[in-house]
Amino acid sequence: MSQKKRAASASLRRAVFAGALAACALAATAARAGNYDFAPAPQVDLNRIYRVERVTGEMGACQYGLKEGSVGVTLCYGPGEGGGAQTPGDYRLVTSRHEREGGVFRINDRTGEMSICYVFNEKVVCTPQAR
């Protein structure tokens, strides 16, 4: 193989390697950034929004709160029992049509499993997943 062909081949290998590294870095950044689904609590007098991380199923919720002398505060609740990361899947949130229901359904589209999640003692807790 000539010197020019070897140099061109090495250059091509470096370019392919650099492209692969860039693709891996992009995928890692996307994974870290998170991909969330949001849904309001169906309860008509509750201003709470739930969120689920679509891959891990980790839950959270936030709502508006009054604070004297200000425009108010955003109160957020982290994951509690059953609300933390689950088996990787394709999670989303579904609300019921029950106007007095404060929780939401966490659905795993890959497995068909569901759990009900709600705020309890300042945390988002969820029932065990079932089908």
matplotlib code that plots the C-alpha trace (Angstrom):
import matplotlib.pyplot as plt

x = [0.0, 1.3, 2.1, -0.8, -3.3, -2.1, -2.4, -5.9, -7.0, -5.7, -7.4, -10.7, -10.4, -9.8, -12.8, -15.0, -13.7, -14.3, -17.8, -18.6, -17.3, -19.5, -22.5, -21.8, -21.3, -24.6, -26.5, -25.0, -26.0, -29.6, -29.8, -28.6, -30.9, -33.9, -37.1, -40.1, -43.9, -46.2, -49.9, -52.1, -53.9, -57.5, -58.8, -60.5, -59.5, -55.8, -53.2, -50.6, -48.7, -47.0, -43.9, -42.3, -38.9, -39.8, -36.9, -36.6, -40.1, -38.9, -41.8, -42.0, -44.7, -45.0, -47.8, -48.3, -48.2, -49.1, -46.3, -47.1, -45.6, -44.7, -46.2, -46.1, -43.8, -43.4, -43.7, -42.1, -42.2, -39.5, -39.9, -40.9, -41.8, -42.3, -41.8, -38.0, -36.4, -37.9, -36.8, -35.9, -39.0, -41.1, -43.1, -45.9, -48.6, -52.4, -55.0, -58.4, -61.6, -62.4, -62.6, -61.7, -58.7, -55.4, -53.1, -52.1, -51.4, -47.7, -47.9, -45.0, -45.8, -43.2, -44.7, -48.3, -47.7, -49.3, -49.1, -51.0, -48.9, -49.9, -48.3, -48.2, -46.1, -44.3, -43.2, -44.6, -45.4, -46.6, -48.3, -46.4, -46.5, -49.2, -51.0]
y = [0.0, 3.4, 6.1, 8.2, 5.4, 4.6, 8.2, 8.5, 5.3, 6.5, 9.8, 8.1, 5.8, 8.9, 10.7, 7.6, 7.3, 11.0, 10.7, 7.7, 9.6, 12.6, 10.3, 8.7, 12.2, 13.3, 10.2, 10.6, 14.3, 13.4, 10.7, 13.1, 15.8, 13.6, 13.2, 13.9, 13.5, 15.8, 15.6, 17.5, 15.9, 15.4, 16.9, 20.1, 22.2, 21.1, 23.0, 20.1, 18.9, 15.5, 14.5, 11.2, 10.5, 8.5, 6.0, 5.5, 6.1, 8.4, 10.6, 14.2, 16.8, 20.6, 23.0, 26.6, 27.8, 31.0, 33.0, 36.2, 39.3, 37.6, 36.3, 32.8, 29.8, 26.6, 23.7, 20.5, 17.0, 14.4, 10.6, 8.6, 5.0, 3.4, 6.8, 6.4, 4.9, 1.7, -0.9, 1.0, 1.3, 3.7, 5.5, 8.1, 9.6, 9.2, 10.9, 9.4, 11.3, 11.3, 15.0, 14.3, 12.1, 13.7, 11.1, 9.9, 6.6, 5.8, 3.6, 1.5, 1.2, -1.5, -3.9, -2.7, -2.3, 0.5, 2.1, 4.9, 7.8, 10.6, 13.0, 11.7, 13.2, 15.6, 12.9, 11.3, 7.7, 5.0, 1.6, -1.4, -1.9, -4.4, -5.5]
z = [0.0, -0.9, 1.6, 0.3, 0.6, 4.2, 5.2, 3.6, 5.4, 8.7, 8.2, 7.4, 10.5, 12.7, 11.2, 11.8, 15.3, 16.0, 14.6, 16.8, 19.9, 19.0, 18.6, 22.0, 23.7, 22.2, 23.4, 26.9, 27.0, 25.9, 28.5, 31.3, 30.2, 30.8, 28.9, 31.0, 30.7, 32.6, 33.7, 36.0, 38.9, 37.9, 41.2, 40.1, 43.1, 43.2, 41.2, 41.1, 38.1, 38.1, 36.1, 35.3, 33.8, 30.7, 30.9, 34.6, 35.8, 38.6, 39.8, 41.0, 41.4, 41.9, 42.8, 43.6, 47.2, 48.9, 50.7, 52.5, 51.0, 47.7, 44.5, 46.0, 45.7, 43.8, 46.1, 44.7, 46.0, 45.2, 44.9, 48.0, 48.4, 45.0, 43.3, 42.6, 39.5, 38.3, 35.7, 32.6, 30.3, 28.4, 31.1, 30.8, 32.9, 32.5, 34.6, 35.5, 34.9, 38.6, 39.5, 43.1, 42.4, 43.5, 41.9, 38.5, 36.8, 35.9, 32.8, 31.3, 27.6, 27.2, 29.8, 30.2, 34.0, 35.9, 39.3, 41.0, 42.3, 44.7, 47.2, 50.7, 53.5, 51.2, 48.8, 45.6, 46.5, 44.1, 44.5, 43.3, 39.5, 38.3, 35.2]

ax = plt.figure().add_subplot(projection="3d")
ax.plot(x, y, z, "-o")
ax.set_aspect("equal")
plt.show()
